[in-house]
Amino acid sequence: MSEVAPSSPLYAAIDLGSNSFHMMVVRHIDGGIQTMAKIKRKVRLAAGLNGELMLSQEAMQRGWDCLSLFAERLQDIPRENIRIVGTATLRTASNADTFLAKANQILGFPIQVISGEEEAATIYKGVAHTSGGSGKRLVVDIGGASTELIIGEGFEPKALTSLKMGCVTWLEQHFKDRQLTQINFDNAILAAKDTLAPILEHYQNIGWDICVGASGTVQALQEIMLAQGMDEVITLAKLKRLQKQAMLADHLEELEIDGLTLERALVFPSGLSILIAVFELLNIDSMTLAGGALREGMVYDMVSELQQDDICARTIKSVQARCQLDVAYANQVSALAEKLLQDCGANLWLKEPQAKGLLLTAAKLHEVGLTLDFKKAGEHGAYLLSNLDLPGYTRAQKFLLAEVIRRYKDHLSAMPAQHALSNSSAIRVLRLLRLSVILTHRRKTDLQPECSVQCNDDNMVLTIERQWLLNNPLTSAELELEANRQTDIGWPLTINA
């Protein structure tokens, strides 16, 4: 009898935040992280602080009740695979020791109250391990009682700051009367700018290339924008539009915005005010949602095998392993797609810097749908890529990859509206992938043809050895059919021998 392979070890990261307590349980499998459980409870610990910075008995009890639920799940996880941290409110509360003594007893594991700088560093690690993009990135994480701003490049932070403002504390200070007035918003925004002012010059001097937001406030904003038909990119104009929507309600309890959940509504205006201040003071053009933050940073800290890797390459390798893809063939398709792109003039034909990476990713994962079935493999692949966790790729990029792989063979249809690339670049990615798949269908590099492609705007001319076409009549027929398909849909393609 064959031995049963041991199950992958579990890891748990618990974040005792100022607004919510979170527990994340994952396992390390096939070179990646698979989330097994996410448990969240709205504890609102920061709302229990009085003027003397004492936590109320009621707030502490809410926290202890939540941790009693978490404790059950921790019983099955090795002690060395568990990390529990407390953040801003537990750094601030004068009676934090009282809360922690009982909390430690409930959990049976030590809770580490981390400094603001350590929290910022761990958030950055979570962002760096789950989000794509090159160059220097500015990370903004608005929590319940603190806001972390980090500038980093790759896995290395260059500036770490934790500021004493958050969506719960700003709610209590600037929306205490629960009125959604222009005065309350103006006061909240101005106070946030005053808090940000001391770091402004330092951060501007370092500079950044891209900006990402992490955690609840930014995630809630993105969900609202998508529910209202906007793309996922956050801009100041969109934030101002959402402020106007919020002000249509007189009181917080009456706040209704499409895409805003009831549990987030109470702290939404205060978090929105802080983010508007960040955008205006730091002159931010746009922001996207990070793939992870504090808890993900804690997990990647514990799993040493996953540290300091190329995020997208690691994700591709993990998906290929989990779905048992033919890696040699995937690399063959990817290499040909890259070669054809170079023929077209890579930077001229696909202008966005991320376009080439998305083409090569699609090439390496195009057969993922075969994991389920050959029939409708494109549909299956689109479903899997839409729903798999793909660290290093944004939601818009996942959507693009899914729609390209839906169309990688057989019937061809126009690409839907998407926000990862320009429409012309998305179409060109699809065209190159389809050609690369056809030309490599014998699945050996020494059997694929010598070929080149010329591109003049959307007009493509593919040149192949005549003798090879004569020796491979099936591929020759498929290429002729593909030329007709692309040309009929408005993408001219000619095959020359």
C-alpha positions in Angstrom: 0.0 0.0 0.0 1.4 3.4 -1.0 2.0 6.0 1.8 -0.4 8.9 2.1 1.5 12.2 1.6 1.6 14.3 4.7 -0.8 17.3 4.7 0.7 20.8 4.3 1.3 22.7 7.5 -1.1 25.4 8.6 -0.2 28.9 9.6 -2.3 31.5 11.5 -1.9 35.3 11.6 -4.1 37.3 14.0 -4.3 41.0 14.0 -5.9 42.7 17.0 -6.8 46.0 15.2 -8.4 49.1 16.4 -11.6 48.5 14.5 -11.7 44.8 13.8 -10.0 41.6 15.0 -8.9 39.4 12.1 -7.7 35.8 11.9 -6.2 34.3 8.7 -5.4 30.6 8.4 -3.3 29.5 5.4 -1.2 26.6 4.2 2.0 26.6 2.2 1.5 24.4 -0.9 3.1 24.1 -4.3 5.3 27.2 -3.7 2.4 29.5 -2.8 0.0 30.4 0.0 -3.5 29.0 0.0 -6.0 30.7 2.3 -8.0 28.2 4.3 -10.0 30.6 6.5 -10.6 34.2 7.2 -12.5 35.2 10.4 -13.3 38.8 11.2 -15.2 40.4 14.0 -16.0 44.1 14.4 -14.7 44.8 17.9 -14.3 48.6 17.7 -11.6 48.6 20.4 -10.6 52.2 19.7 -14.1 53.4 20.3 -13.7 52.2 23.9 -10.9 54.6 24.7 -11.9 57.5 27.1 -10.1 60.8 27.6 -7.6 59.2 29.9 -6.8 56.6 27.2 -8.5 53.8 29.3 -10.2 51.0 27.5 -13.8 50.5 28.8 -14.8 47.2 30.3 -17.3 46.8 27.4 -14.7 47.2 24.7 -12.3 44.8 26.4 -15.1 42.2 26.8 -16.0 42.5 23.0 -12.3 41.7 22.4 -12.2 38.8 24.8 -15.4 37.3 23.3 -13.9 37.5 19.8 -10.6 35.8 20.9 -12.6 33.0 22.5 -13.8 32.2 19.0 -10.3 32.4 17.5 -8.9 30.1 20.3 -10.8 27.1 19.0 -9.1 27.3 15.6 -5.6 27.7 17.0 -5.7 24.3 18.7 -4.9 22.5 15.5 -1.9 24.7 14.4 1.7 24.2 15.5 2.8 26.9 18.0 5.7 28.0 15.8 3.3 28.7 12.9 1.2 31.2 14.9 1.7 34.9 15.2 -0.6 37.3 17.0 -0.1 41.1 17.1 -1.8 44.1 18.6 -1.6 47.5 16.9 -2.5 51.1 17.5 -5.1 51.0 20.3 -3.1 48.4 22.3 0.0 50.6 21.9 -2.0 53.6 23.2 -4.3 52.2 26.0 -3.0 52.9 29.5 -4.7 49.7 30.7 -3.6 47.5 27.8 -1.9 45.1 30.2 -5.2 44.3 31.8 -6.7 43.4 28.4 -3.6 41.5 27.3 -3.3 39.4 30.5 -6.8 37.9 29.9 -6.4 37.7 26.1 -3.1 35.7 26.5 -4.9 33.4 28.9 -7.8 32.9 26.4 -5.6 32.2 23.4 -2.9 30.3 25.1 -0.3 32.1 22.9 1.6 35.3 23.5 0.3 38.5 21.9 3.0 40.9 20.7 2.1 44.6 20.7 4.2 45.9 17.8 5.4 49.5 17.3 4.0 51.7 14.6 7.2 51.4 12.6 7.2 47.6 12.8 3.5 47.6 11.8 4.4 49.7 8.8 7.3 47.4 7.9 5.1 44.3 8.1 2.3 45.9 6.0 4.9 46.7 3.4 6.1 43.1 3.4 2.5 41.9 2.9 2.1 44.4 0.0 5.4 43.5 -1.6 4.6 39.8 -1.5 1.2 40.1 -3.0 1.2 43.1 -5.4 2.8 43.6 -8.8 4.4 46.7 -10.2 8.0 47.9 -10.6 9.8 50.9 -9.3 9.2 52.7 -6.0 5.8 52.3 -4.4 3.9 54.4 -1.9 1.7 52.3 0.4 -1.2 53.8 2.3 -2.9 51.7 5.0 -5.8 53.4 6.9 -6.6 51.5 10.0 -8.9 52.1 12.9 -6.6 54.2 15.0 -3.5 54.7 12.9 -2.5 55.3 9.3 0.7 53.8 7.9 2.6 55.4 5.0 5.5 53.5 3.5 7.7 54.1 0.5 9.7 51.0 -0.7 11.2 49.3 -3.7 11.1 45.6 -4.2 11.0 44.1 -0.7 13.0 46.9 0.9 11.1 49.8 2.7 12.8 53.2 2.4 10.5 55.2 4.6 8.2 54.0 7.4 5.7 56.1 9.2 2.7 55.4 11.5 0.5 58.3 12.2 -2.1 58.6 15.0 -5.2 58.9 12.9 -7.7 56.3 11.8 -11.2 55.7 10.7 -12.5 55.0 14.2 -10.6 57.8 16.0 -11.6 60.3 13.2 -15.2 59.1 13.5 -15.1 60.0 17.2 -13.3 63.3 16.8 -14.9 64.7 13.6 -18.2 62.9 13.1 -19.2 62.5 16.8 -22.5 64.2 16.1 -23.1 61.7 13.3 -23.8 64.6 10.9 -22.5 64.2 7.3 -22.0 68.0 6.7 -19.5 69.9 4.7 -18.1 71.3 7.9 -17.5 67.9 9.4 -15.8 66.6 6.2 -13.7 69.8 5.9 -12.6 69.6 9.6 -11.7 65.9 9.2 -9.7 66.5 6.0 -7.9 69.5 7.4 -7.0 67.6 10.6 -5.6 64.7 8.5 -3.5 67.1 6.5 -2.1 68.6 9.7 -1.2 65.1 10.9 0.5 64.3 7.5 2.3 67.7 7.2 5.5 66.7 9.2 6.4 63.8 6.8 5.4 65.6 3.6 8.8 67.0 2.5 10.7 63.8 3.4 8.3 61.6 1.3 8.3 64.1 -1.6 12.1 64.0 -1.7 12.2 60.2 -1.9 9.4 60.1 -4.5 7.5 57.1 -5.8 6.3 55.6 -9.1 3.1 53.9 -8.1 0.7 54.2 -5.2 -1.2 51.3 -3.6 -3.7 51.3 -0.8 -4.2 48.5 1.7 -6.8 47.2 4.1 -10.4 48.1 4.8 -11.0 51.7 3.8 -9.4 51.3 0.3 -11.0 47.9 -0.2 -14.4 49.3 0.6 -13.8 52.2 -1.8 -12.9 49.8 -4.6 -16.0 47.7 -4.0 -18.2 50.8 -4.2 -16.6 51.9 -7.4 -16.9 48.5 -9.1 -20.6 48.3 -7.9 -21.2 51.7 -9.5 -19.7 50.7 -12.9 -16.3 52.5 -12.4 -12.9 50.9 -12.9 -10.8 49.8 -10.0 -8.4 52.8 -10.1 -8.9 55.3 -7.2 -8.6 59.0 -8.1 -9.2 62.2 -6.3 -12.2 62.9 -8.6 -13.8 59.6 -7.6 -13.2 60.3 -3.9 -14.9 63.7 -4.2 -17.8 62.1 -6.0 -18.2 59.6 -3.2 -18.0 62.4 -0.6 -21.0 64.1 -2.4 -22.9 60.8 -2.4 -22.2 60.5 1.4 -23.4 64.0 2.0 -26.8 63.3 0.5 -27.6 61.6 3.8 -28.0 63.9 6.8 -26.9 61.3 9.4 -24.5 58.4 9.4 -27.3 56.0 10.3 -29.0 57.0 7.0 -25.9 56.5 4.8 -26.7 54.4 1.7 -24.2 54.2 -1.1 -24.3 51.5 -3.8 -21.6 48.9 -2.9 -21.1 50.0 0.7 -21.7 47.3 3.2 -23.6 48.1 6.4 -20.7 47.0 8.6 -18.4 49.5 6.9 -20.8 52.4 6.7 -20.1 53.8 10.2 -16.4 54.4 9.6 -16.7 55.1 5.8 -16.9 58.9 5.9 -13.9 59.2 8.3 -11.8 56.9 6.3 -12.8 58.7 3.1 -11.8 62.0 4.7 -8.3 60.7 5.6 -7.8 59.3 2.1 -8.8 62.6 0.4 -6.3 64.4 2.6 -3.6 62.0 1.6 -4.4 62.4 -2.1 -4.5 66.2 -1.9 -1.4 66.8 0.3 0.8 64.2 -1.5 -0.6 65.1 -4.9 -1.4 61.5 -5.8 -2.7 60.8 -9.3 -4.1 57.3 -8.8 -4.1 54.4 -6.4 -4.9 50.7 -6.8 -5.7 48.1 -4.1 -2.9 46.0 -2.7 -3.1 42.3 -2.7 -2.3 42.0 1.0 -1.2 44.0 4.1 -0.4 43.3 7.7 -1.7 39.7 8.1 -0.1 38.6 4.8 3.1 40.2 5.9 3.0 38.2 9.1 2.4 34.9 7.1 5.3 35.6 4.7 7.5 36.3 7.7 6.8 32.8 9.0 7.2 30.9 5.6 10.9 31.5 4.9 10.8 29.6 1.5 8.6 32.4 0.1 10.7 35.3 1.0 12.5 37.5 -1.6 11.0 36.0 -4.7 9.7 37.4 -8.0 6.0 37.6 -7.1 4.5 37.0 -10.5 7.0 34.2 -11.3 6.2 32.5 -8.0 2.4 32.8 -8.7 2.7 31.3 -12.2 4.9 28.4 -10.8 2.4 27.7 -8.0 -0.6 27.6 -10.4 1.2 25.4 -12.8 2.0 22.9 -10.0 -1.4 22.9 -8.5 -3.1 22.5 -11.9 -0.5 20.0 -13.2 0.2 22.0 -16.3 2.8 21.0 -18.9 5.5 23.5 -17.9 7.9 22.7 -20.8 5.1 23.4 -23.3 4.0 26.5 -21.5 7.5 27.9 -21.8 7.6 27.0 -25.5 4.4 29.0 -26.1 5.7 31.8 -24.0 9.0 32.0 -25.8 7.3 32.1 -29.2 4.9 34.7 -28.1 7.8 36.8 -26.9 9.6 36.3 -30.2 6.6 37.4 -32.2 6.2 40.4 -30.0 9.8 41.4 -30.6 9.2 41.1 -34.4 6.3 43.6 -34.0 8.5 46.0 -32.0 7.6 45.3 -28.4 7.5 48.8 -27.0 5.8 50.2 -30.0 3.1 47.6 -30.5 2.3 47.0 -26.8 2.8 50.4 -25.3 2.0 49.7 -21.7 5.0 48.4 -19.7 2.8 45.7 -18.1 1.5 44.3 -21.4 4.4 42.0 -22.2 4.2 40.4 -18.7 0.5 39.8 -19.1 1.1 38.2 -22.6 3.7 35.9 -21.2 1.6 35.0 -18.1 -1.4 34.1 -20.4 1.0 31.9 -22.5 2.2 30.1 -19.4 -1.2 29.5 -18.0 -3.4 29.1 -21.1 -4.0 25.4 -20.6 -5.2 25.8 -17.0 -8.8 25.0 -18.0 -7.7 21.4 -19.0 -7.5 20.8 -15.3 -11.3 20.4 -15.4 -12.0 19.1 -18.9 -10.9 19.4 -22.6 -14.4 20.5 -23.6 -14.8 24.2 -23.0 -11.2 24.4 -21.8 -11.2 28.2 -22.5 -14.4 28.7 -20.4 -13.0 26.6 -17.6 -9.7 28.5 -17.7 -11.4 31.8 -17.5 -13.4 30.7 -14.5 -10.3 29.4 -12.7 -8.2 32.6 -13.3 -11.1 34.8 -12.2 -11.4 33.0 -8.9 -7.9 31.9 -8.1 -5.8 34.0 -5.8 -3.0 35.4 -8.0 -0.5 37.4 -5.9 1.2 40.0 -8.0 -1.8 40.7 -10.3 -4.5 43.3 -9.8 -8.2 42.5 -10.1 -8.3 44.2 -13.5 -5.3 42.1 -14.7 -6.9 38.9 -13.5 -10.0 39.8 -15.5 -8.0 40.5 -18.6 -6.0 37.2 -18.3 -9.3 35.3 -17.8 -10.9 36.9 -21.0 -7.8 36.2 -23.1 -7.6 32.6 -22.0 -11.3 32.2 -22.6 -10.5 33.0 -26.3 -7.1 31.3 -26.7 -8.3 28.7 -29.2 -11.2 27.7 -31.5 -14.0 30.3 -31.7 -12.9 34.0 -31.6 -14.9 36.8 -30.3 -14.3 40.5 -29.5 -12.7 41.4 -26.2 -15.0 42.9 -23.5 -14.4 46.2 -21.9 -11.6 45.9 -19.3 -9.2 48.2 -17.4 -5.9 46.5 -17.3 -4.7 47.6 -20.8 -5.9 49.7 -23.7 -8.4 47.9 -25.9 -5.9 47.7 -28.8 -3.2 46.2 -26.5 -5.6 43.6 -25.1 -6.6 42.6 -28.6 -2.9 42.3 -29.6 -2.1 40.1 -26.6 -4.9 37.8 -27.6 -3.8 37.7 -31.3 -0.2 36.8 -30.4 -1.3 34.1 -27.9 -3.6 32.4 -30.5 -0.9 32.4 -33.1 1.7 31.0 -30.6 -0.7 28.2 -29.6 -1.4 27.2 -33.2 2.3 27.2 -34.2 3.4 25.1 -31.3 0.7 22.5 -31.3 3.2 19.6 -31.9 4.6 20.6 -28.4 8.3 20.3 -29.3 10.5 23.3 -30.1 12.4 21.4 -32.9 9.1 20.8 -34.6 7.8 24.3 -34.7 8.4 26.4 -37.8 10.8 29.2 -38.4 8.5 32.2 -38.7 8.3 36.0 -38.3 5.6 38.5 -38.1 5.3 42.1 -39.4 2.9 44.5 -37.8 1.6 47.8 -39.2 -0.9 49.0 -36.6 -3.4 46.2 -36.5 -2.4 44.7 -39.8 -0.3 41.5 -39.2 1.6 39.5 -41.8 2.9 36.1 -40.6 5.7 34.6 -42.8 6.4 30.9 -42.6 8.6 28.5 -44.6 6.6 27.1 -47.5 8.1 23.6 -47.1 7.1 23.5 -43.4 3.5 24.3 -44.3 3.5 21.6 -47.0 4.8 19.1 -44.4 2.3 20.2 -41.8 -1.1 20.4 -43.6 -3.2 20.4 -40.4 -1.4 23.4 -39.0 -1.5 25.1 -42.4 -5.3 24.7 -42.5 -5.6 26.0 -39.0 -3.5 29.1 -39.8 -5.7 29.8 -42.9 -8.8 29.5 -40.7 -7.2 31.7 -38.1 -6.4 34.3 -40.7 -10.0 34.3 -41.8 -11.3 34.6 -38.2 -9.1 37.5 -37.2 -9.7 39.3 -40.5 -13.5 38.9 -40.3 -13.5 40.4 -36.8 -11.6 43.4 -38.0 -8.0 42.3 -37.2 -6.3 41.8 -40.6 -4.0 38.8 -40.7 -2.2 37.5 -43.8 -0.2 34.3 -44.0 2.8 34.4 -46.3 5.0 31.5 -47.4 
